[in-house]
Amino acid sequence: MKLEERLGDYLRKFRGTTAGSPPRVRNAEVFWSWIGALLGIGLLAWLGQRFFAPRELPLMIGSFGASAVLLFGAPKSPLAQPRNLIGGHVVSALIGVLCWKLFADFPALAQALAVATAIALMHLTRTLHPPGGATALIAVIGGPQIHALGFLYVLIPATAGPLILLAVGLVVNNLPRSRRYPEFWL
């Protein structure tokens, strides 16, 4: 195949495979997604402010917002299941802290290695959870408060936060008849 043909085939992939946008979900799904995210993130924020902030331990990190989207907005997704939710954050936090400790003098390298390696290890451990990439990145770019935690970052917030979200997800996602969570545990 000529280079021109290969380039044309490659560029045609940019168009996508289907026309239009995905269908809109029912109003009930919007409601339960909203309730779940409100309660999950709200509980994390309240617990963080009440019990963790006085000890200078952050319980909330930005990647939990993305986890809430998956957990409450797409609870059937393999990426939202408990193994992925918890494992993805834990694996990624470990990698992020390790990359910061090894490559703090080269921040761009630490950032790139943290995200890329977290993705690879999530694949290898069958815990792929896209917000985990942000958890790894936050370990590197999170600033002095995050860096001071060292490997404690893996426990608080990267394990405690997803466990709290999971507890809320189990309750909220099983209230309506139209939902069942989880699809699988392991």
ZIUR-V914799 format. One record per pair of residues at least 12 apart in sequence whose C-alpha atoms are under 8 Angstrom apart, sorted by the first residue. I is the first residue (numbers start at 1). J is the second residue. Records with the same first field share a line. If there is no record, write none. Layout:
I: J / J
This chain:
29: 73
30: 73
32: 72 / 172 / 173
33: 69 / 72 / 73
34: 72
35: 172
36: 68 / 72 / 168 / 169 / 172 / 173
37: 68 / 69 / 72
39: 168
40: 68 / 164 / 165 / 168 / 169
41: 64 / 65 / 68 / 165
43: 164
44: 59 / 60 / 161 / 164 / 165
45: 59 / 60
47: 59
48: 60
56: 145
57: 149 / 156 / 157
58: 146 / 156 / 157
59: 156 / 157 / 160 / 161
60: 157 / 161
61: 135 / 138 / 157
62: 134 / 135
63: 131 / 132 / 134 / 135
64: 131 / 161 / 162
66: 131
67: 80 / 85 / 129 / 131
68: 165
71: 166 / 169
72: 169 / 173
75: 173 / 179 / 180 / 181 / 182
76: 180 / 181 / 182 / 183
78: 183
79: 127 / 128 / 129 / 130
80: 129
81: 181 / 182 / 183 / 184 / 185
82: 166 / 182 / 184 / 185 / 186
83: 127 / 185 / 186
84: 126 / 127 / 128 / 129
85: 127 / 129 / 162 / 166
86: 159 / 162 / 163
87: 122 / 127
88: 122 / 127 / 128 / 129 / 130 / 131 / 132
89: 129 / 131 / 132 / 135 / 136 / 158 / 159 / 162
90: 132 / 154 / 155 / 158 / 159
91: 118 / 121 / 122 / 132
92: 114 / 115 / 118 / 119 / 121 / 122 / 132 / 133 / 135 / 136
93: 132 / 135 / 136 / 139 / 153 / 154 / 158
94: 136 / 151 / 154
95: 114 / 117 / 118 / 136
96: 111 / 114 / 115 / 118 / 135 / 136 / 137 / 138 / 139 / 140
97: 136 / 139 / 140 / 147 / 150 / 151 / 153
99: 111 / 113 / 114 / 140
100: 139 / 140
104: 140
107: 140
110: 140
111: 137 / 140 / 141
114: 133 / 136 / 137 / 140
115: 133 / 134 / 136 / 137
116: 133
118: 132 / 133 / 136
119: 132 / 133
135: 158
139: 153
169: 181
170: 182
